[in-house]
Amino acid sequence: MNRSFYVAVSLVGSFLLAGCGQSAGDSCEGSGFICEEDTRALECRGGVWREIPCKGPLGCRESDDSVRCDTSRNAAGDACASSAEGTGSCDEAGRAILECRQGVLVETATCSSCTESGGQVTCQP
């Protein structure tokens, strides 16, 4: 199952350039995202760059003044962005609901079938 759950954040173009050479754990100011690699984004959260995996086929990419991180294949235990707090999605197998809680994806329900449509997640028992 391919989830279409993306983290997209608009940033000021200069902020993207300011992030060059940053690593998880380094200090930062404000908020925002940069791509650390093709498969990882960094989010400035609480004054520290925090790594977020982008395991989906589109990975992490920067364009114009935005960063897109494809989290469609992320799993329980993976970090998630502050902009995703409280949102749910289906796991890759379509057998569980994952919800972003306090910066981490948590499995909140198991299902025989999990589907997403129009921003709604449905879990069939």
KOLLOBA-445168 format. One record per residue (C-alpha): residue in one letter; x, y, z. Coordinates in nm, 2 decimals. Each point is the difference from the previous one (the first is absolute). Example, Ala and Ser with C-alpha at 12.3 -4.5 7.8 and 13.67 -1.06 7.14 Angstrom:
2
A,1.23,-0.45,0.78
S,0.14,0.34,-0.07
This chain:
125
M,0.00,0.00,0.00
N,0.14,0.34,-0.09
R,-0.11,0.27,0.24
S,-0.01,0.35,-0.13
F,0.11,0.17,0.32
Y,0.25,0.28,-0.06
V,0.15,0.26,0.22
A,0.02,0.32,-0.19
V,0.11,0.33,0.15
S,0.04,0.34,-0.16
L,0.32,0.17,0.09
V,0.18,0.32,-0.08
G,0.25,-0.08,-0.28
S,0.29,0.14,0.21
F,-0.08,-0.24,0.28
L,0.06,-0.30,-0.23
L,0.35,0.13,-0.08
A,0.07,0.07,0.37
G,-0.05,-0.37,0.07
C,0.28,-0.11,-0.22
G,0.24,-0.23,0.19
Q,-0.23,-0.05,0.30
S,-0.03,-0.33,0.18
A,-0.25,-0.16,0.24
G,0.08,0.13,0.35
D,0.15,0.33,-0.11
S,-0.16,0.31,0.14
C,-0.23,0.21,-0.21
E,-0.23,0.30,0.04
G,-0.36,0.04,-0.09
S,-0.18,-0.28,-0.18
G,0.01,-0.16,-0.34
F,0.13,-0.29,-0.21
I,0.29,-0.09,-0.22
C,0.09,-0.31,-0.19
E,0.31,-0.16,0.16
E,0.01,-0.28,-0.26
D,-0.23,-0.15,-0.26
T,-0.17,-0.21,0.27
R,0.02,0.23,0.30
A,-0.13,0.34,0.10
L,0.11,0.21,0.29
E,-0.26,0.21,0.20
C,0.11,0.28,0.23
R,-0.20,-0.08,0.31
G,0.07,0.13,0.35
G,0.33,0.16,-0.11
V,0.14,-0.33,-0.14
W,0.01,-0.15,-0.34
R,-0.20,-0.33,0.02
E,0.01,-0.27,-0.26
I,-0.32,-0.12,-0.18
P,0.02,-0.30,-0.23
C,-0.15,0.04,-0.35
K,-0.03,-0.37,-0.09
G,-0.26,0.04,-0.28
P,0.10,-0.03,-0.36
L,0.02,0.38,-0.04
G,0.24,0.04,0.29
C,0.09,0.35,0.10
R,0.02,0.28,-0.25
E,0.03,0.38,0.01
S,-0.15,0.23,-0.26
D,-0.05,0.37,0.00
D,-0.09,0.08,0.36
S,-0.13,-0.34,0.12
V,0.12,-0.33,0.12
R,-0.20,-0.32,-0.07
C,0.07,-0.32,0.20
D,-0.17,-0.31,-0.12
T,-0.09,-0.19,0.32
S,-0.22,-0.26,-0.18
R,0.22,-0.29,0.11
N,0.09,0.12,0.34
A,-0.08,-0.24,0.29
A,-0.09,0.00,0.37
G,0.30,0.15,0.19
D,0.11,0.23,-0.28
A,0.02,0.37,0.08
C,-0.27,0.22,-0.14
A,-0.02,0.38,-0.06
S,-0.17,0.25,0.24
S,-0.24,0.08,-0.29
A,-0.12,-0.36,0.00
E,-0.08,-0.01,0.38
G,-0.33,-0.17,0.06
T,-0.05,-0.12,-0.36
G,-0.05,-0.36,-0.09
S,0.09,-0.22,-0.30
C,0.00,-0.36,-0.09
D,0.32,-0.21,0.04
E,0.16,-0.12,-0.33
A,-0.17,-0.34,0.03
G,-0.34,0.15,0.06
R,-0.05,-0.19,0.33
A,0.04,0.28,0.25
I,-0.06,0.37,0.07
L,0.31,0.21,0.08
E,-0.04,0.33,0.18
C,0.27,0.27,0.06
R,0.02,0.05,0.37
Q,0.26,0.21,0.17
G,0.23,-0.02,-0.31
V,-0.02,-0.38,-0.05
L,-0.23,-0.22,-0.21
V,-0.20,-0.23,0.23
E,-0.22,-0.29,-0.10
T,-0.34,0.09,0.14
A,-0.22,-0.28,-0.15
T,0.03,-0.33,-0.19
C,-0.24,-0.08,-0.27
S,-0.07,-0.27,-0.26
S,0.00,0.29,-0.25
C,0.11,0.37,0.03
T,-0.08,0.25,-0.27
E,0.04,0.37,-0.05
S,-0.22,0.23,-0.21
G,-0.04,0.37,0.00
G,0.20,0.04,0.32
Q,-0.21,-0.26,0.19
V,0.15,-0.33,0.13
T,-0.23,-0.30,0.02
C,0.09,-0.31,0.20
Q,-0.21,-0.31,-0.06
P,0.01,-0.24,0.30
